[in-house]
Amino acid sequence: MSLPLIQILHRETEAVKAFAEALADEREVMKSGDAQALGAVLDRKTALASALAELGAAREAQMAAAGLRAGPNGMLVGLRIDPAVHQAWRTLRLAALGAHQASTLNSAVIAAHLEHTRAAIQVLRQRGIDAGLYGRDGRTQNAASGLSLARG
């Protein structure tokens, strides 16, 4: 039995599920528009992504030691695959699929927000109200010219 590999697969599965929960929380925060809460969720996602990278490296090392590898379409490939390892691998793959779907949904929500913002800016510009809009560099599009009070 490949107990160390099974344990790492279970730990990675739990981390993937936690990441999917963070994605769900992120989606709810995006809907509410709470920028501070979004920052906290992003910090949590970053920590989870780091943990997932470490767990993934540990899993790959355990798989290599057991003579296993991930083949095409995520199939587990090896000469002797312990049924418990196969089940733990399957559970991890399902959790990863759920996290991928949550990420795809969040991407769609972000794209919708960006499109709404672009459309709103376009309406303002068509009405000639772009003097107060900021560009990508953080400066207003039509900065006032003249004497700078900061220069003295």
MDTraj code that builds the backbone (N, CA, C; nanometers):
import mdtraj as md
import numpy as np

residues = "MET SER LEU PRO LEU ILE GLN ILE LEU HIS ARG GLU THR GLU ALA VAL LYS ALA PHE ALA GLU ALA LEU ALA ASP GLU ARG GLU VAL MET LYS SER GLY ASP ALA GLN ALA LEU GLY ALA VAL LEU ASP ARG LYS THR ALA LEU ALA SER ALA LEU ALA GLU LEU GLY ALA ALA ARG GLU ALA GLN MET ALA ALA ALA GLY LEU ARG ALA GLY PRO ASN GLY MET LEU VAL GLY LEU ARG ILE ASP PRO ALA VAL HIS GLN ALA TRP ARG THR LEU ARG LEU ALA ALA LEU GLY ALA HIS GLN ALA SER THR LEU ASN SER ALA VAL ILE ALA ALA HIS LEU GLU HIS THR ARG ALA ALA ILE GLN VAL LEU ARG GLN ARG GLY ILE ASP ALA GLY LEU TYR GLY ARG ASP GLY ARG THR GLN ASN ALA ALA SER GLY LEU SER LEU ALA ARG GLY".split()
xyz = np.array([
    [0.0839, -0.1183, 0.0000],
    [0.0000, 0.0000, 0.0000],
    [0.0885, 0.1249, 0.0000],
    [0.0502, 0.2253, -0.0691],
    [0.1262, 0.3495, -0.0845],
    [0.0704, 0.4575, 0.0079],
    [0.0832, 0.4353, 0.1370],
    [0.0243, 0.5258, 0.2349],
    [0.0743, 0.6700, 0.2229],
    [0.2060, 0.6955, 0.2075],
    [0.2496, 0.8355, 0.1944],
    [0.1864, 0.9058, 0.0742],
    [0.1751, 0.8357, -0.0378],
    [0.1135, 0.8952, -0.1562],
    [-0.0345, 0.9217, -0.1321],
    [-0.1026, 0.8292, -0.0717],
    [-0.2455, 0.8472, -0.0430],
    [-0.2654, 0.9662, 0.0499],
    [-0.1810, 0.9787, 0.1503],
    [-0.1928, 1.0907, 0.2440],
    [-0.1725, 1.2240, 0.1733],
    [-0.0723, 1.2314, 0.0872],
    [-0.0471, 1.3566, 0.0164],
    [-0.1615, 1.3873, -0.0800],
    [-0.2185, 1.2853, -0.1438],
    [-0.3331, 1.3064, -0.2327],
    [-0.4527, 1.3602, -0.1548],
    [-0.4747, 1.3077, -0.0354],
    [-0.5855, 1.3570, 0.0480],
    [-0.5613, 1.5019, 0.0901],
    [-0.4382, 1.5335, 0.1290],
    [-0.4064, 1.6704, 0.1698],
    [-0.4221, 1.7671, 0.0527],
    [-0.3774, 1.7233, -0.0649],
    [-0.3906, 1.8082, -0.1831],
    [-0.5383, 1.8273, -0.2196],
    [-0.6169, 1.7231, -0.2067],
    [-0.7602, 1.7333, -0.2353],
    [-0.8260, 1.8353, -0.1430],
    [-0.7931, 1.8302, -0.0142],
    [-0.8499, 1.9267, 0.0809],
    [-0.8078, 2.0690, 0.0468],
    [-0.6832, 2.0867, 0.0047],
    [-0.6359, 2.2194, -0.0347],
    [-0.7076, 2.2689, -0.1608],
    [-0.7310, 2.1799, -0.2552],
    [-0.8032, 2.2173, -0.3777],
    [-0.9466, 2.2569, -0.3428],
    [-1.0094, 2.1818, -0.2533],
    [-1.1458, 2.2168, -0.2110],
    [-1.1475, 2.3522, -0.1407],
    [-1.0467, 2.3795, -0.0581],
    [-1.0385, 2.5097, 0.0094],
    [-1.0196, 2.6212, -0.0929],
    [-0.9415, 2.5942, -0.1978],
    [-0.9217, 2.6934, -0.3031],
    [-1.0533, 2.7195, -0.3771],
    [-1.1281, 2.6139, -0.4039],
    [-1.2587, 2.6301, -0.4701],
    [-1.3536, 2.7117, -0.3819],
    [-1.3484, 2.6905, -0.2503],
    [-1.4308, 2.7707, -0.1581],
    [-1.3882, 2.9168, -0.1620],
    [-1.2567, 2.9406, -0.1692],
    [-1.2080, 3.0784, -0.1788],
    [-1.2566, 3.1431, -0.3080],
    [-1.2610, 3.0662, -0.4159],
    [-1.3131, 3.1182, -0.5423],
    [-1.4608, 3.1543, -0.5310],
    [-1.5365, 3.0706, -0.4611],
    [-1.6789, 3.1001, -0.4398],
    [-1.6946, 3.2265, -0.3558],
    [-1.6113, 3.2402, -0.2522],
    [-1.6151, 3.3611, -0.1692],
    [-1.5784, 3.4837, -0.2520],
    [-1.4781, 3.4683, -0.3386],
    [-1.4363, 3.5774, -0.4254],
    [-1.5513, 3.6229, -0.5147],
    [-1.6234, 3.5273, -0.5692],
    [-1.7365, 3.5592, -0.6567],
    [-1.8423, 3.6386, -0.5806],
    [-1.8717, 3.5980, -0.4587],
    [-1.9714, 3.6694, -0.3779],
    [-1.9240, 3.8104, -0.3436],
    [-1.7960, 3.8239, -0.3124],
    [-1.7410, 3.9554, -0.2795],
    [-1.7429, 4.0454, -0.4027],
    [-1.7117, 3.9892, -0.5201],
    [-1.7176, 4.0688, -0.6428],
    [-1.8588, 4.1194, -0.6665],
    [-1.9572, 4.0365, -0.6373],
    [-2.0962, 4.0783, -0.6554],
    [-2.1322, 4.1922, -0.5614],
    [-2.0800, 4.1869, -0.4387],
    [-2.1126, 4.2891, -0.3392],
    [-2.0336, 4.4173, -0.3599],
    [-1.9186, 4.4088, -0.4275],
    [-1.8379, 4.5273, -0.4522],
    [-1.7532, 4.5707, -0.3338],
    [-1.7321, 4.4840, -0.2374],
    [-1.6536, 4.5160, -0.1179],
    [-1.5048, 4.4946, -0.1472],
    [-1.4333, 4.6047, -0.1777],
    [-1.2933, 4.5956, -0.2185],
    [-1.2040, 4.5442, -0.1057],
    [-1.2323, 4.5813, 0.0182],
    [-1.1491, 4.5334, 0.1297],
    [-1.1637, 4.3826, 0.1481],
    [-1.2853, 4.3334, 0.1398],
    [-1.3073, 4.1897, 0.1526],
    [-1.2414, 4.1159, 0.0363],
    [-1.2416, 4.1769, -0.0804],
    [-1.1779, 4.1154, -0.1965],
    [-1.0278, 4.0989, -0.1726],
    [-0.9664, 4.1986, -0.1109],
    [-0.8242, 4.1896, -0.0790],
    [-0.7944, 4.0732, 0.0141],
    [-0.8801, 4.0530, 0.1142],
    [-0.8612, 3.9417, 0.2079],
    [-0.8760, 3.8072, 0.1368],
    [-0.9725, 3.7975, 0.0462],
    [-0.9922, 3.6732, -0.0283],
    [-0.8723, 3.6471, -0.1191],
    [-0.8204, 3.7517, -0.1807],
    [-0.7038, 3.7355, -0.2676],
    [-0.5818, 3.6891, -0.1884],
    [-0.5656, 3.7411, -0.0662],
    [-0.4558, 3.6954, 0.0197],
    [-0.4721, 3.5468, 0.0514],
    [-0.5955, 3.5074, 0.0814],
    [-0.6234, 3.3659, 0.1107],
    [-0.5952, 3.2786, -0.0114],
    [-0.6378, 3.3237, -0.1282],
    [-0.6116, 3.2476, -0.2511],
    [-0.4622, 3.2344, -0.2766],
    [-0.3866, 3.3398, -0.2525],
    [-0.2419, 3.3358, -0.2736],
    [-0.1763, 3.2339, -0.1812],
    [-0.2165, 3.2325, -0.0550],
    [-0.1612, 3.1365, 0.0408],
    [-0.1978, 2.9931, 0.0000],
    [-0.3216, 2.9733, -0.0429],
    [-0.3644, 2.8402, -0.0866],
    [-0.2912, 2.7963, -0.2133],
    [-0.2687, 2.8884, -0.3050],
    [-0.1964, 2.8551, -0.4282],
    [-0.0535, 2.8124, -0.3955],
    [0.0073, 2.8789, -0.2997],
    [0.1428, 2.8421, -0.2577],
    [0.1433, 2.7026, -0.1947],
    [0.0457, 2.6771, -0.1090],
    [0.0352, 2.5443, -0.0462],
    [0.0094, 2.4373, -0.1512],
    [-0.0737, 2.4671, -0.2493],
    [-0.1013, 2.3707, -0.3563],
    [0.0238, 2.3398, -0.4376],
    [0.1067, 2.4406, -0.4617],
    [0.2307, 2.4173, -0.5356],
    [0.3228, 2.3224, -0.4582],
    [0.3322, 2.3442, -0.3276],
    [0.4159, 2.2571, -0.2446],
    [0.3599, 2.1146, -0.2408],
    [0.2288, 2.1036, -0.2233],
    [0.1671, 1.9714, -0.2197],
    [0.1807, 1.9006, -0.3547],
    [0.1673, 1.9748, -0.4627],
    [0.1817, 1.9167, -0.5956],
    [0.3222, 1.8618, -0.6172],
    [0.4218, 1.9358, -0.5724],
    [0.5606, 1.8892, -0.5859],
    [0.5831, 1.7639, -0.5013],
    [0.5271, 1.7635, -0.3801],
    [0.5410, 1.6456, -0.2932],
    [0.4699, 1.5252, -0.3537],
    [0.3517, 1.5490, -0.4112],
    [0.2777, 1.4398, -0.4761],
    [0.3554, 1.3834, -0.5934],
    [0.4097, 1.4721, -0.6765],
    [0.4861, 1.4258, -0.7926],
    [0.6066, 1.3426, -0.7498],
    [0.6721, 1.3825, -0.6421],
    [0.7860, 1.3051, -0.5922],
    [0.7404, 1.1677, -0.5440],
    [0.6279, 1.1629, -0.4724],
    [0.5743, 1.0353, -0.4241],
    [0.5296, 0.9472, -0.5405],
    [0.4698, 1.0091, -0.6405],
    [0.4265, 0.9315, -0.7574],
    [0.5464, 0.8728, -0.8304],
    [0.6509, 0.9530, -0.8470],
    [0.7711, 0.9046, -0.9153],
    [0.8334, 0.7896, -0.8366],
    [0.8351, 0.8020, -0.7047],
    [0.8915, 0.6959, -0.6206],
    [0.8103, 0.5669, -0.6329],
    [0.6797, 0.5804, -0.6564],
    [0.5925, 0.4632, -0.6703],
    [0.5850, 0.4135, -0.8149],
    [0.6554, 0.4815, -0.9067],
    [0.6529, 0.4401, -1.0473],
    [0.5243, 0.4801, -1.1179],
    [0.4627, 0.5891, -1.0730],
    [0.3372, 0.6371, -1.1321],
    [0.3584, 0.7735, -1.1947],
    [0.2727, 0.8050, -1.2891],
    [0.2724, 0.9380, -1.3494],
    [0.1325, 0.9682, -1.4004],
    [0.1085, 1.0952, -1.4232],
    [-0.0181, 1.1367, -1.4827],
    [-0.0029, 1.1282, -1.6334],
    [-0.0912, 1.0544, -1.6959],
    [-0.0864, 1.0373, -1.8403],
    [-0.1842, 1.1308, -1.9094],
    [-0.2172, 1.0980, -2.0342],
    [-0.3124, 1.1800, -2.1100],
    [-0.4469, 1.1914, -2.0373],
    [-0.5030, 1.3098, -2.0434],
    [-0.6332, 1.3377, -1.9804],
    [-0.6341, 1.3097, -1.8311],
    [-0.5173, 1.3186, -1.7669],
    [-0.5091, 1.3002, -1.6230],
    [-0.5207, 1.1575, -1.5744],
    [-0.5109, 1.0632, -1.6660],
    [-0.5175, 0.9217, -1.6258],
    [-0.3923, 0.8870, -1.5468],
    [-0.4086, 0.8035, -1.4456],
    [-0.2961, 0.7566, -1.3655],
    [-0.2312, 0.6400, -1.4388],
    [-0.1002, 0.6504, -1.4646],
    [-0.0290, 0.5498, -1.5425],
    [0.0798, 0.4876, -1.4555],
    [0.0858, 0.3544, -1.4572],
    [0.1889, 0.2821, -1.3837],
    [0.1643, 0.1331, -1.3954],
    [0.2639, 0.0542, -1.3567],
    [0.2495, -0.0914, -1.3662],
    [0.1524, -0.1455, -1.2624],
    [0.1713, -0.1066, -1.1391],
    [0.0844, -0.1537, -1.0308],
    [0.0245, -0.0336, -0.9593],
    [-0.1018, -0.0156, -0.9802],
    [-0.1694, 0.0976, -0.9168],
    [-0.2577, 0.0437, -0.8054],
    [-0.2244, 0.0817, -0.6848],
    [-0.3018, 0.0436, -0.5672],
    [-0.4436, 0.1009, -0.5836],
    [-0.5482, 0.0222, -0.5601],
    [-0.6854, 0.0734, -0.5736],
    [-0.7122, 0.1961, -0.4853],
    [-0.6502, 0.2002, -0.3669],
    [-0.6690, 0.3159, -0.2784],
    [-0.6035, 0.4406, -0.3382],
    [-0.4907, 0.4244, -0.4036],
    [-0.4242, 0.5365, -0.4713],
    [-0.5111, 0.5821, -0.5877],
    [-0.5629, 0.4867, -0.6631],
    [-0.6501, 0.5210, -0.7762],
    [-0.7713, 0.6020, -0.7286],
    [-0.8333, 0.5607, -0.6204],
    [-0.9505, 0.6317, -0.5681],
    [-0.9136, 0.7713, -0.5185],
    [-0.7992, 0.7822, -0.4474],
    [-0.7550, 0.9135, -0.3980],
    [-0.7223, 1.0061, -0.5154],
    [-0.6609, 0.9501, -0.6211],
    [-0.6306, 1.0272, -0.7417],
    [-0.7594, 1.0752, -0.8080],
    [-0.8574, 0.9892, -0.8177],
    [-0.9863, 1.0237, -0.8789],
    [-1.0543, 1.1354, -0.8005],
    [-1.0504, 1.1259, -0.6688],
    [-1.1109, 1.2285, -0.5834],
    [-1.0415, 1.3634, -0.6035],
    [-0.9085, 1.3605, -0.6126],
    [-0.8327, 1.4833, -0.6381],
    [-0.8697, 1.5425, -0.7729],
    [-0.8777, 1.4603, -0.8754],
    [-0.9120, 1.5088, -1.0091],
    [-1.0513, 1.5732, -1.0117],
    [-1.1464, 1.5132, -0.9410],
    [-1.2819, 1.5706, -0.9352],
    [-1.2814, 1.7051, -0.8628],
    [-1.2045, 1.7142, -0.7539],
    [-1.1942, 1.8406, -0.6808],
    [-1.1300, 1.9471, -0.7693],
    [-1.0264, 1.9080, -0.8440],
    [-0.9591, 2.0016, -0.9337],
    [-1.0533, 2.0497, -1.0438],
    [-1.1372, 1.9601, -1.0931],
    [-1.2350, 1.9989, -1.1946],
    [-1.3323, 2.1027, -1.1382],
    [-1.3775, 2.0810, -1.0155],
    [-1.4670, 2.1775, -0.9516],
    [-1.4008, 2.3134, -0.9341],
    [-1.2737, 2.3153, -0.8934],
    [-1.2013, 2.4411, -0.8778],
    [-1.1823, 2.5090, -1.0131],
    [-1.1546, 2.4303, -1.1161],
    [-1.1389, 2.4865, -1.2506],
    [-1.2695, 2.5514, -1.2973],
    [-1.3812, 2.4857, -1.2721],
    [-1.5102, 2.5418, -1.3116],
    [-1.5402, 2.6705, -1.2346],
    [-1.5051, 2.6734, -1.1057],
    [-1.5257, 2.7944, -1.0257],
    [-1.4387, 2.9080, -1.0782],
    [-1.3163, 2.8766, -1.1167],
    [-1.2257, 2.9772, -1.1717],
    [-1.2785, 3.0314, -1.3045],
    [-1.3298, 2.9427, -1.3879],
    [-1.3864, 2.9838, -1.5163],
    [-1.5066, 3.0763, -1.4946],
    [-1.5897, 3.0431, -1.3971],
    [-1.7057, 3.1274, -1.3666],
    [-1.6608, 3.2645, -1.3170],
    [-1.5604, 3.2678, -1.2291],
    [-1.5102, 3.3965, -1.1804],
    [-1.4539, 3.4799, -1.2947],
    [-1.3859, 3.4157, -1.3870],
    [-1.3330, 3.4869, -1.5033],
    [-1.4457, 3.5496, -1.5841],
    [-1.5563, 3.4790, -1.5973],
    [-1.6714, 3.5329, -1.6703],
    [-1.7318, 3.6518, -1.5963],
    [-1.7383, 3.6433, -1.4632],
    [-1.7912, 3.7550, -1.3839],
    [-1.7016, 3.8773, -1.4001],
    [-1.5698, 3.8568, -1.3942],
    [-1.4752, 3.9676, -1.4109],
    [-1.4886, 4.0272, -1.5503],
    [-1.4993, 3.9443, -1.6507],
    [-1.5148, 3.9933, -1.7880],
    [-1.6426, 4.0763, -1.8016],
    [-1.7504, 4.0319, -1.7373],
    [-1.8764, 4.1070, -1.7423],
    [-1.8608, 4.2430, -1.6733],
    [-1.7923, 4.2451, -1.5581],
    [-1.7683, 4.3725, -1.4888],
    [-1.6849, 4.4665, -1.5757],
    [-1.5804, 4.4127, -1.6386],
    [-1.4959, 4.4961, -1.7237],
    [-1.5742, 4.5518, -1.8424],
    [-1.6551, 4.4689, -1.9026],
    [-1.7344, 4.5150, -2.0171],
    [-1.8328, 4.6235, -1.9740],
    [-1.8950, 4.6061, -1.8584],
    [-1.9875, 4.7073, -1.8061],
    [-1.9129, 4.8386, -1.7821],
    [-1.7932, 4.8297, -1.7241],
    [-1.7140, 4.9494, -1.6968],
    [-1.6723, 5.0173, -1.8267],
    [-1.6270, 4.9393, -1.9240],
    [-1.5894, 4.9967, -2.0544],
    [-1.7084, 5.0671, -2.1192],
    [-1.8242, 5.0047, -2.1130],
    [-1.9441, 5.0650, -2.1724],
    [-1.9799, 5.1952, -2.1014],
    [-1.9690, 5.1967, -1.9686],
    [-2.0009, 5.3180, -1.8924],
    [-1.9036, 5.4301, -1.9271],
    [-1.7753, 5.3989, -1.9408],
    [-1.6752, 5.5000, -1.9779],
    [-1.7036, 5.5523, -2.1181],
    [-1.7417, 5.4624, -2.2078],
    [-1.7728, 5.5048, -2.3447],
    [-1.8905, 5.6014, -2.3458],
    [-1.9913, 5.5744, -2.2665],
    [-2.1072, 5.6648, -2.2585],
    [-2.0633, 5.8014, -2.2071],
    [-1.9794, 5.8026, -2.1031],
    [-1.9309, 5.9300, -2.0493],
    [-1.8503, 6.0070, -2.1533],
    [-1.7670, 5.9382, -2.2261],
    [-1.6855, 6.0044, -2.3283],
    [-1.7724, 6.0601, -2.4410],
    [-1.8756, 5.9869, -2.4788],
    [-1.9649, 6.0345, -2.5842],
    [-2.0374, 6.1607, -2.5410],
    [-2.0577, 6.1738, -2.4126],
    [-2.1253, 6.2941, -2.3597],
    [-2.0247, 6.4038, -2.3285],
    [-1.8968, 6.3791, -2.3558],
    [-1.7943, 6.4801, -2.3322],
    [-1.7530, 6.4916, -2.1868],
    [-1.7750, 6.3885, -2.1088],
    [-1.7421, 6.3924, -1.9659],
    [-1.6228, 6.3017, -1.9395],
    [-1.5092, 6.3313, -2.0011],
    [-1.3946, 6.2458, -1.9712],
    [-1.2820, 6.3224, -1.9021],
    [-1.3068, 6.4479, -1.8644],
    [-1.2037, 6.5272, -1.7969],
    [-1.1664, 6.4671, -1.6618],
    [-1.2572, 6.3996, -1.5974],
    [-1.2291, 6.3440, -1.4659],
    [-1.1935, 6.1969, -1.4680],
    [-1.1790, 6.1381, -1.5869],
    [-1.1463, 5.9963, -1.5947],
    [-0.9962, 5.9764, -1.5861],
    [-0.9563, 5.8693, -1.5239],
    [-0.8148, 5.8379, -1.5074],
    [-0.7711, 5.7367, -1.6118],
    [-0.6490, 5.7517, -1.6597],
    [-0.5914, 5.6585, -1.7552],
    [-0.5230, 5.5440, -1.6832],
    [-0.4582, 5.4571, -1.7609],
    [-0.3896, 5.3413, -1.7043],
    [-0.2746, 5.3815, -1.6129],
    [-0.2185, 5.5007, -1.6352],
    [-0.1060, 5.5463, -1.5530],
    [-0.1526, 5.6134, -1.4239],
    [-0.2836, 5.6216, -1.4027],
    [-0.3371, 5.6806, -1.2806],
    [-0.3540, 5.8309, -1.2874],
    [-0.3310, 5.8896, -1.4028],
    [-0.3457, 6.0338, -1.4207],
    [-0.4729, 6.0622, -1.4987],
    [-0.5254, 6.1815, -1.4775],
    [-0.6464, 6.2167, -1.5512],
    [-0.6144, 6.2291, -1.6990],
    [-0.7129, 6.1993, -1.7811],
    [-0.6952, 6.2027, -1.9260],
    [-0.6619, 6.3438, -1.9741],
    [-0.7319, 6.4428, -1.9228],
    [-0.7115, 6.5818, -1.9634],
    [-0.6625, 6.6598, -1.8426],
    [-0.5365, 6.6375, -1.8068],
    [-0.4816, 6.7038, -1.6891],
    [-0.4790, 6.8545, -1.7116],
    [-0.5060, 6.9271, -1.6057],
    [-0.5053, 7.0720, -1.6138],
    [-0.3627, 7.1206, -1.6366],
    [-0.3495, 7.2240, -1.7176],
    [-0.2171, 7.2789, -1.7400],
    [-0.2066, 7.4105, -1.6675],
    [-0.0852, 7.4582, -1.6502],
    [-0.0646, 7.5854, -1.5816],
    [0.0362, 7.5721, -1.4715],
    [0.0319, 7.6648, -1.3784],
    [0.1277, 7.6718, -1.2696],
    [0.0990, 7.5629, -1.1670],
    [0.2018, 7.4916, -1.1287],
    [0.1873, 7.3893, -1.0265],
    [0.2049, 7.4523, -0.8899],
    [0.1116, 7.4303, -0.8013],
    [0.1219, 7.4834, -0.6671],
    [0.2331, 7.4148, -0.5886],
    [0.2663, 7.2947, -0.6270],
    [0.3705, 7.2188, -0.5573],
    [0.5097, 7.2785, -0.5865],
    [0.5244, 7.3436, -0.7006],
    [0.6538, 7.4018, -0.7373],
    [0.6820, 7.5334, -0.6634],
    [0.5808, 7.5970, -0.6229],
    [0.6024, 7.7202, -0.5479],
    [0.5857, 7.8363, -0.6284],
])
top = md.Topology()
chain = top.add_chain()
for i, resn in enumerate(residues, 1):
    res = top.add_residue(resn, chain, resSeq=i)
    for name in ("N", "CA", "C"):
        top.add_atom(name, md.element.get_by_symbol(name[0]), res)
traj = md.Trajectory(xyz[None], top)
